[in-house]
């Protein structure tokens, strides 16, 4: 069968529309095609859709607040997942005695800051003396305790003791650790390293920076010093950060909306 011309196709569509048996369900329009009695949705022919269908995700909680200030209504319901770092708003939620299809959503997805992500990327991964020195050299600007000068001095000590054999370690009263080593010429020496770093960083993008503690674990393996970094009290840090996000949302909302904690 030859393809229809544009004029013929338009004429066929017009004839089909004219022969439709139309009916309504609420504010929705439908039609029944006579040929096969199939039901078609006539929404695209209406001046405007009967409901909003949208699912927006914001990475800034204040953007979510601005959106809700424009669209929120009586049925709007907000859920906060502290563990998942997400706030979800069902804008057209159920009302008393009036259930909703719930097709309009807006959410905030918390994004870890670049500085925090850089430290989290090395957490739990054993590092050699060289690798740890390179990491500290790159991230010394983030550290507030010890100060950056002490961190760079530590990096220089790492470079100077690359070829030594570490023998033992002891914990000092301030929590730091002192390591004893032997050089190739049998000369003995020692180096003292902190048990943690205090990093200044935002937990989530757009938040105010805060001090975040990273613990440092040391291990001597076959005369070589190995390092491992762990974020201190990680779950609590992220929980408090999400609380601040929820507080910021509430502060920027122009109306009181229910917020339910889901995780």
RODO-2510 file (C-alpha; in nm, 4 decimals, decimal comma):
residues 263
     n   res          X          Y          Z
     1     x     0,0000     0,0000     0,0000
     2     x     0,1415     0,3363    -0,0996
     3     x     0,2236     0,5847     0,1733
     4     x    -0,0430     0,8469     0,2351
     5     x     0,0283     1,2024     0,1343
     6     x     0,0262     1,4666     0,4066
     7     x    -0,3145     1,5855     0,2892
     8     x    -0,4552     1,2315     0,2869
     9     x    -0,3168     1,1575     0,6353
    10     x    -0,4704     1,4778     0,7726
    11     x    -0,8030     1,3936     0,6115
    12     x    -0,7939     1,0436     0,7630
    13     x    -0,7184     1,1810     1,1116
    14     x    -1,0004     1,4333     1,0798
    15     x    -1,2423     1,1604     0,9752
    16     x    -1,1329     0,9408     1,2670
    17     x    -1,1793     1,2235     1,5170
    18     x    -1,5197     1,3078     1,3729
    19     x    -1,6339     0,9472     1,4121
    20     x    -1,5148     0,9127     1,7708
    21     x    -1,7649     0,8416     2,0409
    22     x    -1,6443     1,0674     2,3208
    23     x    -1,7020     1,0366     2,6927
    24     x    -1,5564     1,1912     3,0089
    25     x    -1,4346     1,0628     3,3438
    26     x    -1,4067     1,3574     3,5783
    27     x    -1,2044     1,6167     3,3866
    28     x    -1,0450     1,3534     3,1605
    29     x    -1,1607     1,3074     2,8016
    30     x    -1,1588     0,9769     2,6109
    31     x    -1,2756     0,8549     2,2737
    32     x    -1,3779     0,5161     2,1285
    33     x    -1,2554     0,4406     1,7767
    34     x    -1,5417     0,2712     1,5828
    35     x    -1,3160     0,0403     1,3802
    36     x    -1,1872    -0,1659     1,6709
    37     x    -1,3627    -0,0045     1,9698
    38     x    -1,0257     0,0858     2,1282
    39     x    -1,0202     0,3665     2,3841
    40     x    -0,7862     0,6620     2,3293
    41     x    -0,6860     0,9402     2,5652
    42     x    -0,7766     1,2835     2,4282
    43     x    -0,5573     1,4760     2,6747
    44     x    -0,3145     1,5961     2,4066
    45     x    -0,6041     1,7693     2,2315
    46     x    -0,7058     1,9643     2,5425
    47     x    -0,5949     2,3214     2,6037
    48     x    -0,4081     2,2059     2,9183
    49     x    -0,3476     1,8712     3,0908
    50     x    -0,5820     1,7884     3,3824
    51     x    -0,2937     1,7392     3,6275
    52     x     0,0770     1,8159     3,6603
    53     x     0,3087     1,5257     3,5860
    54     x     0,6582     1,6155     3,7012
    55     x     0,9487     1,4736     3,8972
    56     x     1,2191     1,7345     3,9605
    57     x     1,5414     1,6711     4,1539
    58     x     1,7384     1,9597     4,3064
    59     x     2,0904     1,9538     4,4536
    60     x     2,0276     2,2666     4,6612
    61     x     1,7683     2,2508     4,9394
    62     x     1,6783     2,6170     4,8932
    63     x     1,5804     2,5449     4,5321
    64     x     1,3401     2,2798     4,6601
    65     x     1,1940     2,5351     4,9027
    66     x     1,1399     2,7874     4,6211
    67     x     0,9655     2,5215     4,4124
    68     x     0,7377     2,4166     4,6968
    69     x     0,6542     2,7787     4,7748
    70     x     0,5175     2,7989     4,4204
    71     x     0,3322     2,4671     4,3924
    72     x     0,2637     2,3188     4,7389
    73     x    -0,0933     2,2813     4,8551
    74     x    -0,3077     2,1187     5,1193
    75     x    -0,2133     1,7633     5,0183
    76     x     0,1632     1,8182     4,9892
    77     x     0,3621     1,5715     5,2007
    78     x     0,7401     1,5683     5,2554
    79     x     0,9547     1,2719     5,3592
    80     x     1,3160     1,2965     5,4791
    81     x     1,5566     1,0041     5,4457
    82     x     1,8478     1,0912     5,6734
    83     x     2,0496     0,7811     5,5820
    84     x     1,9928     0,8198     5,2096
    85     x     2,0532     1,1960     5,2088
    86     x     1,7257     1,2740     5,0323
    87     x     1,4149     1,4853     5,0871
    88     x     1,1141     1,3978     4,8690
    89     x     0,7980     1,6048     4,8368
    90     x     0,4766     1,4639     4,6909
    91     x     0,3293     1,7946     4,5827
    92     x    -0,0160     1,6625     4,4929
    93     x    -0,0533     1,4151     4,7804
    94     x    -0,3724     1,2786     4,9278
    95     x    -0,6177     1,5053     5,1091
    96     x    -0,8672     1,3870     5,3710
    97     x    -1,1497     1,2090     5,1862
    98     x    -0,9834     1,2968     4,8543
    99     x    -0,7168     1,0514     4,7318
   100     x    -0,4740     1,1583     4,4620
   101     x    -0,2994     0,9940     4,1675
   102     x     0,0243     1,1519     4,3026
   103     x     0,1985     1,2451     3,9763
   104     x     0,3807     1,5586     4,0931
   105     x     0,7078     1,5134     4,2824
   106     x     1,0035     1,7322     4,3756
   107     x     1,3087     1,6212     4,5695
   108     x     1,6438     1,7282     4,7108
   109     x     1,9368     1,4897     4,6651
   110     x     2,2288     1,5815     4,8911
   111     x     2,5651     1,5874     4,7118
   112     x     2,8848     1,5441     4,9119
   113     x     3,1268     1,8349     4,8818
   114     x     3,4382     1,7917     4,6675
   115     x     3,6708     1,8271     4,9681
   116     x     3,4880     1,5649     5,1737
   117     x     3,4677     1,3315     4,8735
   118     x     3,8459     1,3520     4,8285
   119     x     3,9000     1,2271     5,1845
   120     x     3,6242     0,9667     5,1691
   121     x     3,7795     0,8233     4,8511
   122     x     4,0870     0,7086     5,0475
   123     x     3,9015     0,5895     5,3566
   124     x     3,9442     0,2193     5,4288
   125     x     4,2198     0,1799     5,1687
   126     x     4,5665     0,0805     5,2986
   127     x     4,8297     0,3205     5,1609
   128     x     5,2045     0,2990     5,1385
   129     x     5,4249     0,5658     5,2872
   130     x     5,4767     0,7206     4,9418
   131     x     5,1061     0,7178     4,8513
   132     x     5,0028     0,8665     5,1864
   133     x     5,2670     1,1363     5,1523
   134     x     5,1402     1,2292     4,8055
   135     x     4,7821     1,2418     4,9334
   136     x     4,8735     1,4700     5,2246
   137     x     5,0760     1,6943     4,9960
   138     x     4,7700     1,7395     4,7717
   139     x     4,5176     1,7831     5,0570
   140     x     4,7238     1,9739     5,3176
   141     x     4,5150     2,2840     5,2413
   142     x     4,2077     2,1066     5,3884
   143     x     4,3704     2,0310     5,7255
   144     x     4,3298     2,2656     6,0224
   145     x     4,4816     2,0352     6,2881
   146     x     4,7741     1,9913     6,2727
   147     x     4,8322     2,3116     6,0755
   148     x     4,9364     2,2944     5,7116
   149     x     5,3039     2,3695     5,7909
   150     x     5,3200     2,0653     6,0203
   151     x     5,1491     1,8523     5,7561
   152     x     5,4056     1,9515     5,4927
   153     x     5,6842     1,8829     5,7435
   154     x     5,5339     1,5369     5,7848
   155     x     5,5415     1,4879     5,4063
   156     x     5,9115     1,5799     5,4024
   157     x     5,9800     1,3267     5,6790
   158     x     5,8047     1,0599     5,4738
   159     x     6,0329     1,1395     5,1803
   160     x     6,3409     1,1282     5,4007
   161     x     6,2515     0,7902     5,5547
   162     x     6,1475     0,6039     5,2386
   163     x     6,4426     0,3641     5,2617
   164     x     6,4425     0,2960     5,6354
   165     x     6,3162    -0,0129     5,8149
   166     x     6,0540     0,0544     6,0800
   167     x     6,0890    -0,1607     6,3877
   168     x     5,8380    -0,0575     6,6530
   169     x     5,5857     0,2044     6,7611
   170     x     5,4513     0,3456     7,0862
   171     x     5,1523     0,5629     7,1704
   172     x     5,2249     0,8961     7,3397
   173     x     5,0083     1,0663     7,6005
   174     x     4,8541     1,3057     7,3456
   175     x     4,7358     1,0161     7,1265
   176     x     5,0055     1,0510     6,8605
   177     x     5,2365     0,7619     6,7745
   178     x     5,6140     0,7482     6,7715
   179     x     5,7824     0,5093     6,5286
   180     x     6,1368     0,3788     6,5641
   181     x     6,3325     0,2947     6,2503
   182     x     6,6772     0,1778     6,1382
   183     x     6,8554     0,3248     5,8374
   184     x     7,0720     0,1278     5,5933
   185     x     7,3857     0,2282     5,7874
   186     x     7,2308     0,0946     6,1109
   187     x     7,1729     0,4462     6,2408
   188     x     6,8544     0,4616     6,4454
   189     x     6,5916     0,7306     6,4484
   190     x     6,2310     0,8083     6,5216
   191     x     5,9342     0,9971     6,3792
   192     x     5,6163     1,1106     6,5541
   193     x     5,2853     1,1135     6,3674
   194     x     4,9351     1,2317     6,4720
   195     x     4,6519     0,9861     6,5313
   196     x     4,4012     1,2073     6,3457
   197     x     4,3545     1,5020     6,1132
   198     x     4,0869     1,7677     6,1527
   199     x     3,9612     1,8639     5,8076
   200     x     3,7637     2,1797     5,7313
   201     x     3,4963     2,0950     5,4760
   202     x     3,1261     2,1145     5,3957
   203     x     2,9485     1,7821     5,4335
   204     x     2,7101     1,8583     5,1472
   205     x     2,7460     2,1091     4,8673
   206     x     2,6024     2,4473     4,9581
   207     x     2,6405     2,3965     5,3337
   208     x     2,8682     2,5897     5,5670
   209     x     3,2128     2,4286     5,6219
   210     x     3,2722     2,2467     5,9515
   211     x     3,5509     2,0528     6,1208
   212     x     3,5438     1,6807     6,0347
   213     x     3,7705     1,4329     6,2107
   214     x     3,9600     1,1636     6,0224
   215     x     4,1425     0,8983     6,2218
   216     x     4,4734     0,7572     6,0981
   217     x     4,5639     0,3929     6,1575
   218     x     4,9244     0,2763     6,1272
   219     x     5,0703    -0,0666     6,0715
   220     x     5,4279    -0,1891     6,0322
   221     x     5,4479    -0,4692     5,7748
   222     x     5,7882    -0,6212     5,6873
   223     x     5,9616    -0,3041     5,8015
   224     x     5,7358    -0,0789     5,5922
   225     x     5,4886     0,1693     5,7396
   226     x     5,1308     0,1422     5,6109
   227     x     4,8502     0,3951     5,6611
   228     x     4,4709     0,3827     5,6626
   229     x     4,2293     0,6743     5,7057
   230     x     3,8794     0,6446     5,8545
   231     x     3,6154     0,9134     5,9029
   232     x     3,5316     0,9477     6,2709
   233     x     3,1649     0,9058     6,3734
   234     x     3,0611     0,9020     6,0079
   235     x     2,6916     0,8171     6,0534
   236     x     2,6433     1,0923     6,3111
   237     x     2,8160     1,3525     6,0924
   238     x     2,5854     1,2774     5,7987
   239     x     2,2769     1,2613     6,0232
   240     x     2,3469     1,6052     6,1677
   241     x     2,4168     1,7396     5,8173
   242     x     2,0758     1,6167     5,6965
   243     x     1,9106     1,7728     6,0014
   244     x     2,0604     2,1045     5,8930
   245     x     1,9227     2,0514     5,5403
   246     x     1,5728     1,9847     5,6772
   247     x     1,5993     2,2885     5,9068
   248     x     1,7034     2,5043     5,6091
   249     x     1,4035     2,3784     5,4099
   250     x     1,1604     2,4526     5,6927
   251     x     1,3090     2,8002     5,7401
   252     x     1,2590     2,8872     5,3717
   253     x     0,9061     2,7478     5,3336
   254     x     0,6279     3,0073     5,3396
   255     x     0,3739     2,7595     5,4765
   256     x     0,3919     2,4809     5,7320
   257     x     0,4111     2,1425     5,5612
   258     x     0,4273     1,7998     5,7292
   259     x     0,7701     1,6321     5,7161
   260     x     0,7982     1,2605     5,7939
   261     x     1,1298     1,0858     5,8654
   262     x     1,1674     0,7619     5,6673
   263     x     1,5292     0,6673     5,7272
***
